Amino acid sequence: MAAPLADQLDIVIPTIRNLDFLEEWRPFFQPYHLIIVQDGDPTKKIHVPEGFDYELYNRNDIERILGDKAWAISFKDSACRCFGFMVSKKKYIYTIDDDCFVAKDPAGKPINVLEQHIKNMLSPSTPFFFNTLYDPYREGTDFVRGYPFSLREGVTTATSHGLWLNIPDYDAPTQMVKPKERNTRFVDAVMTIPKGTLYPMCGMNLAFDRELIGAAMYFGLMGEGQPIGRYDDMWAGWCTKVICDHLGVGCKTGLPYVWHSKASNPFTNLRKEYKGIFWQEEIIPFFQNVTLSKTSTTAEECYVELADKVRKGLGHIDPYFTKLADGMIAWIEGWRMLNPAKTA
């Protein structure tokens, strides 16, 4: 059976190490094109197993391609993955961390993450009214009694947020108090996150429609020289959710699962997250209340408008947010440079 959307989807992987983990993913990933974003020392040679179709970018490439906008791509942080979103030419992106492996369903069958993410992406979302049997478009289920018929067509799906077995994606304080906790619960469900509800988007098992929402999938300024880390995917999640709500498209969460193999150091994580833990108490109300104008009708236009609102609405917390707003604009300029608007 041919791999679904093999010519329309790129797999983006940020890494600082040899990609031996791809051996386990070979049956599922080999038909697809990979974009590898090498973080850290650009002179280090990274080994990619034989037989994969890939392009690899390191820091030198990022600076050569983006020039004076390269500063907006994080260094020494997995947030650098968003450079791969920018250089891709495909409609869809799947991004995964290099410590994630093939999970098994309760019957012991290996989970094909791309097949499930693609099912999620190609079926509609239902952000305006919650269906208590979750995804009504899955086989063996439907809309429940009382669900408005006028909303049953659903809307286009922009993001598919997958989950993880084994090591859960916890913040540092939770890691510290529950160092041995493992996620063993396989929940066989996909649901649309309702309009007006934010969620913590994790970048380690994530698919999205690049043409629809890619211009807003910026993972912020993290890592070297920045006062905060581990909020890269959170930032992208808050921004994209607000923009998806504005554009009337959907975000799904649930299946598929990956096996997350490695717990990061909670003390290192606390150093990275420390300011974010306080700042998010103001950042989240900002995103809950922000509104975008009717004239912003694309992810790109929404993101430029949002950058201005971040500058005005969050700049008082710390000078970092003014710099982040500048980064958002530099990101969009880079996006436009590499993705010129198609003329009719």
C-alpha positions in Angstrom: 0.0 0.0 0.0 1.4 3.4 -0.9 2.2 5.8 1.9 -0.5 8.5 2.3 0.4 12.0 1.1 4.0 10.9 0.5 4.5 13.7 -2.0 2.6 16.3 0.1 4.2 16.0 3.6 7.7 16.7 5.0 9.0 15.3 8.3 10.9 17.9 10.3 13.4 16.7 13.0 15.5 19.0 15.2 18.6 17.3 16.6 22.1 17.6 18.0 22.9 13.9 17.6 23.2 10.9 15.2 19.7 9.9 14.0 19.9 6.2 14.7 16.3 6.5 16.1 15.1 6.6 12.5 15.9 2.9 12.1 12.8 2.1 14.2 10.7 4.5 12.2 12.0 3.2 8.8 8.8 1.3 7.8 6.7 4.5 8.4 9.1 7.3 7.5 11.1 6.0 4.6 8.6 7.0 1.9 8.7 10.7 3.1 11.1 13.5 2.6 12.9 14.5 5.9 14.1 18.0 6.8 16.7 17.8 9.5 17.6 20.9 11.5 20.9 20.4 13.2 21.3 22.5 16.3 24.5 23.4 18.1 28.0 23.0 16.6 27.6 23.2 12.8 31.0 21.5 12.2 29.8 18.3 13.9 28.9 15.6 11.4 25.5 14.0 12.1 24.9 10.4 10.9 21.6 9.7 9.1 20.9 6.0 8.4 21.1 4.9 4.8 18.0 5.0 2.5 16.3 8.1 3.8 15.5 11.0 1.5 16.6 14.1 3.4 18.0 17.6 3.5 20.0 18.8 6.5 20.5 22.4 7.6 22.9 23.6 10.3 23.4 27.0 11.8 25.7 28.1 9.0 22.9 27.3 6.5 20.3 29.2 8.5 22.5 32.3 8.6 23.3 32.0 4.8 19.7 31.6 3.8 18.0 34.1 6.2 20.9 36.7 6.5 20.0 39.5 8.9 16.8 37.6 9.9 18.6 34.5 11.1 18.7 35.8 14.7 15.0 35.0 15.0 15.7 31.3 14.8 16.6 29.9 18.2 20.1 28.4 18.8 20.8 25.6 21.2 17.1 24.8 21.6 14.8 22.5 19.7 12.8 25.6 18.7 15.2 25.7 15.7 12.8 23.1 14.2 10.6 25.9 12.8 13.3 26.8 10.3 12.3 23.4 8.7 8.7 24.6 8.5 9.9 27.7 6.7 12.1 25.9 4.0 9.6 23.1 3.3 7.6 23.3 0.1 5.0 20.8 1.1 1.3 21.3 2.2 1.7 19.3 5.4 4.4 19.0 8.1 4.9 16.3 10.7 7.5 17.1 13.4 8.9 14.7 15.9 11.7 14.7 18.6 14.6 12.3 18.3 13.9 10.7 21.6 10.5 9.5 20.4 10.0 5.9 19.2 7.2 3.8 17.8 4.5 3.1 20.4 2.3 0.1 20.4 -1.5 0.0 20.7 -3.1 -2.1 23.4 -3.2 -5.1 21.0 0.6 -4.8 20.6 0.5 -3.4 17.1 3.0 -0.7 16.2 1.3 2.6 15.7 1.7 4.3 12.3 1.7 7.9 13.5 1.6 9.5 10.0 -1.4 7.5 9.0 -3.4 8.6 12.0 -2.2 12.3 11.8 -3.2 12.3 8.1 -6.6 10.9 9.0 -7.0 13.6 11.6 -5.9 16.3 9.1 -8.1 15.2 6.2 -11.3 14.9 8.2 -13.1 18.0 9.5 -12.9 19.5 13.0 -15.9 20.6 15.1 -14.7 23.6 17.2 -18.1 25.3 17.6 -20.0 22.5 19.4 -18.6 19.6 21.4 -19.5 16.1 20.4 -19.6 13.8 23.4 -18.5 10.8 21.4 -15.4 12.8 20.4 -14.5 12.6 16.7 -17.7 12.0 14.8 -15.9 11.3 11.6 -14.2 8.2 12.8 -15.5 4.8 11.8 -18.1 3.4 14.2 -19.2 6.7 15.6 -21.3 9.8 14.7 -22.8 13.0 16.0 -24.9 12.4 19.1 -28.5 13.3 19.6 -28.9 17.1 20.0 -25.9 18.0 17.8 -27.0 20.8 15.5 -27.3 19.6 11.9 -26.1 23.0 10.6 -22.7 22.3 12.2 -22.2 18.7 11.1 -20.1 19.5 8.1 -17.4 20.7 10.4 -14.5 22.9 9.3 -11.0 22.3 7.9 -8.4 20.9 10.4 -5.2 23.0 10.8 -3.3 21.0 13.5 -3.2 17.5 14.8 -1.6 17.2 18.2 -0.5 13.7 19.1 0.4 12.3 22.6 3.1 10.2 24.2 3.3 7.0 26.2 6.0 6.4 28.8 7.6 9.8 29.8 4.8 12.4 30.1 5.4 16.0 29.0 5.5 17.6 32.4 7.0 20.8 33.6 9.9 20.8 36.0 8.0 21.2 39.3 5.7 18.3 38.4 8.8 16.2 37.2 10.4 16.8 40.6 7.5 15.7 42.7 6.6 12.7 40.4 10.0 11.6 39.0 8.9 8.0 38.5 5.5 8.7 36.9 4.9 7.2 33.5 2.0 7.5 31.2 0.6 4.0 30.5 -2.9 5.0 29.6 -3.7 4.6 25.9 -6.9 6.6 25.3 -8.4 5.7 22.0 -9.8 9.1 21.2 -9.4 12.2 19.0 -11.2 15.4 19.8 -11.4 18.9 18.5 -10.3 21.5 21.0 -13.3 23.9 21.3 -13.2 27.5 20.0 -12.0 29.9 22.7 -10.1 27.2 24.6 -6.3 27.3 24.7 -4.2 24.2 25.1 -0.5 23.3 25.9 0.8 22.3 22.4 3.7 19.9 22.6 6.0 19.9 19.5 7.3 16.4 19.9 4.5 14.6 17.9 2.7 17.3 15.9 1.2 17.6 12.4 -0.2 20.7 10.7 -1.4 22.1 7.5 1.6 24.3 6.5 -0.3 26.2 3.8 -3.1 27.1 6.2 -1.3 27.8 9.5 2.4 27.4 8.8 3.2 31.1 8.9 2.0 31.3 12.5 4.0 28.1 13.6 6.9 30.1 14.9 8.6 28.6 18.0 9.7 31.9 19.4 13.1 32.9 20.9 14.5 30.3 23.2 17.9 28.8 24.1 21.2 30.6 24.0 21.0 34.3 25.0 17.3 34.1 26.0 15.9 34.3 29.5 13.5 31.4 28.9 13.3 27.9 27.4 10.8 25.0 27.0 8.1 27.5 26.0 8.8 27.3 22.3 6.0 24.9 21.4 3.7 26.5 24.0 4.1 29.9 22.3 3.4 28.5 18.9 0.4 26.7 20.3 -1.1 29.8 21.9 -0.5 31.8 18.8 -1.8 29.2 16.3 -4.9 28.4 18.4 -6.0 32.1 18.6 -5.4 32.4 14.9 -7.2 29.1 14.1 -10.2 30.3 16.1 -10.2 33.6 14.2 -9.9 31.9 10.8 -12.7 29.4 11.7 -10.5 26.3 11.4 -9.9 23.4 13.9 -7.2 21.9 16.1 -7.4 18.3 17.2 -5.7 16.4 20.0 -5.4 12.7 21.0 -4.2 9.9 18.8 -1.6 9.0 17.6 0.8 8.1 20.4 4.6 7.9 20.3 6.8 6.3 22.9 8.7 9.1 24.6 11.9 7.4 25.8 14.0 9.9 27.7 13.1 12.2 30.7 15.0 15.5 30.6 16.7 16.8 33.7 14.1 18.5 35.9 16.7 20.9 37.5 17.9 22.0 34.0 14.3 22.3 33.0 13.5 24.5 36.0 16.3 26.9 35.1 14.8 27.2 31.6 11.2 27.4 32.7 11.5 29.4 35.8 10.5 32.8 34.4 7.9 31.2 32.1 6.1 29.7 35.0 5.4 33.2 36.4 5.0 34.9 33.0 2.4 32.5 31.7 0.0 33.7 34.4 -0.1 36.9 32.4 0.5 35.5 29.0 -2.5 33.2 29.0 -5.1 35.9 29.9 -3.6 38.0 27.1 -4.2 35.2 24.6 -7.6 34.5 26.1 -8.7 38.1 25.5 -6.9 39.1 22.3 -9.0 39.7 19.2 -7.9 40.0 15.6 -9.5 42.3 13.0 -11.8 41.1 10.3 -9.3 42.3 7.7 -6.7 39.7 8.8 -7.8 36.7 6.7 -4.6 34.6 6.4 -2.3 33.2 9.1 0.4 35.6 7.8 -1.8 38.7 8.2 -3.0 37.5 11.6 0.6 36.9 12.8 1.7 40.4 11.9 -1.2 41.8 13.8 -0.6 39.5 16.7 3.1 40.6 16.9 1.9 44.2 17.4 -0.5 43.1 20.1 2.3 41.1 21.9 4.5 44.2 21.8 1.8 46.4 23.3 0.1 43.8 25.6 3.1 41.9 27.0 6.0 44.3 26.7 5.5 45.6 30.2 6.3 42.1 31.7 9.8 42.1 30.5 11.9 43.5 27.6 12.1 40.0 26.3 8.5 40.3 24.9 9.5 43.4 22.8 12.4 41.3 21.4 10.0 38.4 20.8 7.6 40.7 18.9 10.6 41.7 16.7 11.3 38.0 16.2 7.8 37.4 15.1 8.1 40.1 12.5 11.6 38.8 11.4 10.1 35.3 11.1 7.3 36.5 8.9 9.8 38.4 6.7 11.8 35.3 6.4 8.7 33.3 5.6 7.7 35.7 2.8 11.2 35.6 1.4 11.2 31.8 1.2 7.5 31.5 0.4 6.6 34.3 -2.0 2.9 34.7 -2.5 1.5 32.8 -5.5 0.1 35.2 -8.1 -3.1 34.1 -9.7 
